Amino acid sequence: MRMPNDITPMTVGGADYIAISGEVIESRNPATGELNGTFPAAGKEDVDVAVAAAAHAFREWRRSTPAERAEVLFALAEMIEENAEELSQIDVADNGSPIIEMRKDAGTAIAQLRYFGGLTYEARGDTIPGSWGRLNYTLEQPYGVVGRIIPFNHPFMFAASKIAAPLAAGNTVIIKPSEHTSLSALRLGELSRGLLPDGVFNVVTGYGNSAGDAIVRHPDVRRLAFIGASATGRGILAAAASVNVKSVTLELGGKNPLVVFDNADLDKAIEAAKRGMNFSWQGQSCGSTSRLFVQRGIYEEFLTRLGASVDAMRQGLPSDETTETGAIVNSIQFEKVKHYLAVGAEDGGRLVAGGHVVDTGAFAEGFFVRPTVFADVDPSSRLAQEEVFGPILAVTPFDDYDDAIRLANSVAYGLTASVFSKDLATVHRFARDVEAGYVWANDVSRHIAGTAFGGVKDSGLGREEGIEEMFSYLQPKNVHINFDE
């Protein structure tokens, strides 16, 4: 990282780039309040420059062979592996999540780059049988300039892994990281220079309503992908459609159910309820199983044991190797989480664990909230219906299978879901009936490379992390040839 008060530049066209306006954004450590540094607040004119650079680079990059694109992705993965500790530490200071989790994020990014590097030869079309003197086949061709807007919760992991599929498909990319956590993406842009042709990968920083909006509305960006809140995703769809016809994929919010039947392995289910809530990065995950439904016969025992386990989590400074849960990413999110702590109490939730801010001693200058569990939550209440994106778990009892599936499907979201039961029929029925794009049975939160991740309902459009993602960055072209004389 650069020294505080220095401007960390963007990467545009393979070179340092500062916003034309000269405006900057400060990055502060959410655990200590210390200044990490500043970076450019790009505007529409800067986005125009980045798109022009990416479009120019596309003319040659589209002609690259699958082997050449694979070599680039493998080289990026190796470079990240060599610099993983530095990149993880940048995220710790910028994002507030524990170092043990940010190292895992770097590992995930490396795995995704290598996975898509191995898929470049699969970007192929088909031949279709026709008449004797005709040939019909399809070509899979890249869009051109791809805009990817990523969130604050996994800054480096998303910056690195989400360029893999579009690059593998032969597109050029502009990444716009969250204005709250841009430093690791900027460092990635710097480290990537020389590994890719200039302009193939560009990092543009700034606010969502300026730099982000300019990317969405740029007429030469025909392919967009966004990860973030559902309301923002709907706004992006509308803004994109107001300019021209664009292909847009969205991984949006979640209010995800974890359902525990009375024949489940309780030890595994209790651990999964804690792990699935992603308390280790302060619940700041769209995939968090933030609604827990427990069958009534085991409800009180489950709550007692879960509450004790959550209360035992070690809160600490994110840089501490023993920290299990760190700081909320920024003051805006911190205030939102505090608001929902009050909402949970007002709605009659029974506090089982946490429920308070930690603001003394080493935590006095940071945004720390104890991992929190509310029991007896009304499934129609705000705490059960609205995405908090913070460390608050809502628990509700249920009676039978029909009751469980009704509760699980009672929200506008449909990203992930989890079920715990030793009965095979129950597991398969749940996987069939639950309204979610990604389902775990007797497990939670684990992603396997090559499996399609994405949501239904208000949780998004499209799938990522598998071969489907690479093909989403390609356009099929049908070719019909009559060669009969």
N, C-alpha and C positions, 0 to 999 in steps of 0.2 A: 504493500500500500504506500501511497505518497504521504508526505508529511501533512498534518492538519494545516488548513488554510490554503494549500495548493489546490488548484482545480484539476480533478481527474478528467481527462478529455474523453470524448466519444471516439469510436472507431467508425469512420465513414470513408469508403473507397480505399481502405487499407492504411489510413493515416490518422493522426490526431485531428480532432475537429472540435471546436468550441462554438457554442451557439452564437449566431450573428448578433443577437441582442446583447450578448454579454451577461445575461441573467444566469444565476446559479441557484442550486438547491443545496441546503446543508444536510449532511448525514450525521445524526447523533446516536450514540450508543443507548439503546432503550433500557439497559441495566444500570448505567452510571450517569447518563446525561452528558457524557463527554463528547466533544466534537470529533468525528471521524475524518471529516474532510468535506469538500464541496465538489459538485459536478454540474454540467451544463443543464439549463432548462431550455430545451429546444422548442422551437415554434414551427409554424407551417413552412417558412422559408427553408429551415434546416431539413425538414422532412423532404421537401422537394429536392434538395441536394442529395440526400441519401438515396431516394428513389432513383434519381438519375444515375448515380454511381452503380446501384444494384442492377438497373436495366442495362447499362453499358456492359457490366461484367457478365450478364446473362447471355449475351451474344456468343461468347466463347464457352462459358461454363456449360451451356446446353449441349455443346458438341463434345464434351468430355465423355470418356468411355466409362462403363460401369466399374472397371478396374481402377481407373483414376479416381473416381469418386469414393470408392471403398478405401483406397489408400489414404485419402485426405481424412476420412472419418476415423480410421485407425490411428493416424498421426495425431489427431485432436485428442483421442482417448489416451494415447501415451503421454502427450503433453500434460493433460489434466492429472494423470497418475503421478507425474513427476512434481507437480505443483499443488497436489491435493491439500496438503496441510495449510499452505498459505491461503488458498481459496476458502477452505473451511473456516479459518480464523477470521477472514474478512466477513463472512456471513454471521459469525458469532457476534462480532462487534456491531454489525449493521442491523441484524434481525432479532437478536435476543434469545435464540434457541440454543440449547446446550451443545457444546463441542462434540459430544459423542454422537449426536444426531446429525450435525452438519457434515461430519466425516462420512456417515452413511449416505448422505445426499450426494457427495462427490462420487462415491462408489456406484450409485445408481446411474448417474450421468455417464460415467465411463462405460457401464454395461449397455446402456441404450445406444451410445455411439457405435459400439462394436456390433451390437445386434443389427442396426440398420446398415452398417458397413457391409455386413454379410448378406444383405438383401438386395444389393444394387442390381444383380443379374436377374432378379425376379420382376423387375419393372418391364415386363414384356407383354405383348398382346397375344391375340389368338388368330388362327386361320379358321374360316367358316366354310363348310362344304357348299359348293355351288354347282353350276352346270359345267359341262366338259370344257368349254372355252372361256371360262371366267374364273377369276380368283378374287376372293374376298378375305381381307384380313384387317386387324386393328393395330394401330400404333398407340402407345402410351406416351404422351408428351407433357412436359412440365408446363406450369402456368406462366412462369416468369418471376416477377418480384413477389415474394411472400411477406406479409406482415404478421408478426407474432407478438402479442401483448400478454405479458406474464405477470403473476401476482407476487406478493411479498413473502408468502409463507415458506417457500423453498427457493430462495433467490437463485443460487448457483445451479442447483439441480435442474430447474426449468430452463434457465438460460442456455445451458449446455445440451441437455437432452432434447429440447424441443426444436433445435435446429437440425437434428439428425435426419428425420424423415424427409423434410423438404430438400435438404442438400442431396440426400441419396437419390431423390427423384430428379435432380438436375435443375432445381430452382435456385435463385439467390434469395437471401433472407435479410430482413430488418427486424431486429429484436428491440422491443420497447419494454424494459423492466419497470417494475413499480417505482414510483418516485420516492418511496420509503426505503427501498433496498436495492439500489442500483450498483453498488460498488463492485460486487463480484462479477456481474455481467460486463462492466467496463474493463475489469482486469482480464476477463476471458477474451474480450475483443483485442486487447493489447497483446496477449500471449499468442493469439491465433495468427497474427500477422506473419506472413511468410509461409504459413502452412496451406493457406488458401490463396487463390488469385485475388488481387485487390478488388474490393466491391462485392465479393460473393457473400461475405458475412459482415453486417454492419450493426452497430449498437447505437441506438438513439435514446437519450434519456430526456425526461421532462414530465410534466403533469398529464394526466389522462385526458383532461378537457382541452389540451392544446396539442402536444405532440401526439398523443394517442388518437385524438380525433382526426388530426391531419393524416395519419396513416390510414385510418378507416375510410376517410373520404377521398383519398388520392385516386384519381381515375386509372392510374397505371398499376395499382395494387389490386389485382383481381382475385387474390386468394388471401384470406384472413383467418387467423385462429386466435382465440381469446380464452384465457382461464381466469375466472373471477366470479363476482357476484351475479346473480340471476338478473337483477334489475339493470346492471351495466350491460350484460349480454344482450338483453332485449333492445337497449338503446343502440348498441353497435349494429344489430341487425337493421334497425330502422335507418340509421345514418348511412350505412353502406348501401342500402337499397335506394336511398335518395339520390345517389350519384350515378351508379350503373349497376349492372348485374354482376355480383361477386359471389364466389363460393366461400361460405363462412362456416367454420366449426366452432363449437362452444363447449367448454367444460365448465359448468356453473356450480351453483351452491348445492348443498345437501342437508337434509335433516334425517339422517340415516338410522334405520331401526336395527337393533340387535335383540333377537327374541330368544329367550331361554326357557325351554320346557322342563317340566319337573323330573324328566328322566335323563337330563344332561349330566355330564361330568362337571360337578360344581367347581372343583378346583380350577379346571381349564376355563370354564365359563367366567368365573370371577376375574381371573387374570386377563381374559379377552375383553371383558367389559372395560377394564382400566386401559389396556393397550389400544383397543379400538377407538377409544375417545381421544387418543393421541395427546394425552396430558403431557407427554414428554416434550412436545413443542407447543404447549399451552393451549391445546385444543384448536389450534389455528390450521384447520384442514377441512376442505370440502368433503372429504371422505370419512370424517369422524362419525362413529356410531353414537350420536349424541342423544338418541332416544333409546332407552333400555326398557324392554318389556319382559317381566319375569312372572312365570305362572304362580298363581296365588299360594299354592301349597308350600312353596319354598321361598316365598317372597321375603319374609322377615329375616330368615337366616342369611339369605343372599345379601340383603342390605347391610346387615351387621358386619359381615366379613368383607364386603366390598368397601364399606366406609373406613374400616380399619386399615385396609391396604392402601387406599387413596391418601388417607391422613399420614401414612408413613412415608410418602414420597418426599425425597429431599429437595427442597427448594434452595437454589444457590445461584451465584453468579454464573452466567453461561460459559465463561472460560474455564470454570472449575471442572476437572475431569470426573468428579463424583456427583455433579449436579444432575438431578433427574427431571426437573422442570424449571424453566428459566423465566424470562421476562416477556410481557406482551410487546408487540412490535413497535407501537407508537402511542402517543397520547390519545389520538382519536379512537383507536381500538380499545385502549385502556378504559376510556369513559364509557364506551359501548358495553364492555363486559361488566363494569360496575352497575350500569343501568339494569342489565339483566339479572344481576344478583338481587337487586331490589324488586324486580318484576317477579322473580321466583318466590320471594318471601310474600309479596302482596297477593299472589295467586294461591297462596295456601300451601306451597310446597314445604315438606318437612326436611329440614336441613340434616343431612347424614354425614357430610364431610365438608371441610373448607368453609367457603362462604364469606371470606373476608380478604381485604387488601393487606399486603405485607409491606410496611413502609418505615421500618426502623433499622438502625444500624447500617450494615452494608447495603441494605435495600432502600434506603431513604430517598435516593435520587432516581430510582428506576420505577418501572411499571410492572409490579409484581402482584399477582392474585393467586391465592391458594386454589389448587384443583378442588372443584366443588361438585357435590352430589346432592340433588334434591329428590326426595321420594314423594309418592302419592301425587304426582303431577297430573292435573287434568289434561287429557289428550287434546282438548280443544283450546287450551290456554296458549298465550303467546310463547311461553317457554317451550312448549311442545311443538309449536307450529313454525316458529321463526328461527332462522339460522343465526346463532350467536357468533360463531367463529371465535370461540374462546373456551376456557376450561370449565364448562358447566354441563353436567350430565343430568338429564331428566329421566326419572324412573317411574314406571307405572305398572301395576299388576294386571294380569289378564286371566281369563277363566279357561278357555279351550282354544282349539285351533282356529275356528271361525272368528273368535274374538281377537286372536293374535293377528291374523292376516288383515282384519278390518282396521285395527289400530296401526299396523305397519304401513298400510296404504292410505292413511288418512291425512297426508300432507301433499303440498303441491310439488314436492321434490321427488326424485327417483334416481339417485346416483348409486349408492351402495346399500347392501343389506347383509345381515349375518343371522344365522340360526344355529342354536345348539340343541341337539337331541341325539339320543342313541338309536332312535327309531328311523330306519332308512326311508320308509314311506313318508314320514313327516318331513324329512329333509327334502326329498324330491318334490313333494307337494308345495312346500314353501318356495323352493327355487322356481317352480312353475308359476305360482300365484302372486309372488311379491312383485311390486312395480319398481324395479331397479335395474340398472344396467350392469351391475357387477355384484355377484352374490357369493358369500362365503358360507360354508357349512362346517361347523365345529372348528372354525378358525376365523381370523379377522385381520384386516389391514395388509395382508401380504399380497404383493404384486409379482407376477411371474412374467419375465420377458417373453414377448410374443403373444400375450393375451390382450384382448381388446378391452380398453377401459373407457367408460363414458356413461352418460346418464340418459334417462327418459324423462318425460314431463318437463318441468321447469329446470331440470338439471343439465340440459344441454342437447347438442346436436353433434353427431359424429363419434368416432372412436379413435383412441390413441394407444400407443405402446405396442401395437402389433402390426402385421403387414397391411392391415386395413388403413393404418395411418399413412404409410408410404403411398398407397394408391390414391388416397384422398388428395395428394399433391400432384396427381397426374390426371390428364384429360384424355379419354379414349377418342381416337379418330378412326372412323371406318373408311377403308379404301376398297373400292369395287372396280376391278379391272376386267375389261373384255379384251382378250387377246386372240380371239378366234378370227381367222382371216376370212 
